[in-house]
């Protein structure tokens, strides 16, 4: 049985060797992230908060400055409300209430 041979013999490292790239957080000063409490859906928790494709102020809080839709893991929306939100933003863009992009050349 033949052992694993490195095709790039110029470095002389085995497959598991990380070399000088590091691998533990202690020497670089970085810290591991702990558990963070999950955000709740604003549409589920607040009774007076609803989405409408004509409401520019509410929809603009769910898009970035480059006019991208904020993902669900960032905004904290539940899956059904995130789908409804994306549909409302797309309708609003189609009717020119919101911009497709804010970048101009």
MOHU-V497564 format. One record per backbone hydrogen bond with DSSP energy under -0.5 kcal/mol. NH is the residue of the N-H (numbers start at 0). CO is the residue of the C=O. If there is no record, write none. Layout:
NH,CO / NH,CO
This chain:
8,6 / 10,7 / 11,7 / 20,17 / 22,23 / 28,24 / 29,24 / 44,40 / 45,41 / 46,44 / 48,45 / 49,47 / 54,51 / 55,53 / 58,54 / 59,55 / 60,56 / 60,57 / 61,58 / 62,59 / 63,67 / 66,63 / 69,61 / 73,70 / 74,70 / 75,71 / 81,77 / 82,78 / 83,79 / 84,80 / 85,81 / 86,82 / 87,83 / 88,84 / 89,85 / 90,86 / 91,87 / 92,88 / 93,89 / 94,90 / 95,92 / 96,91 / 97,91
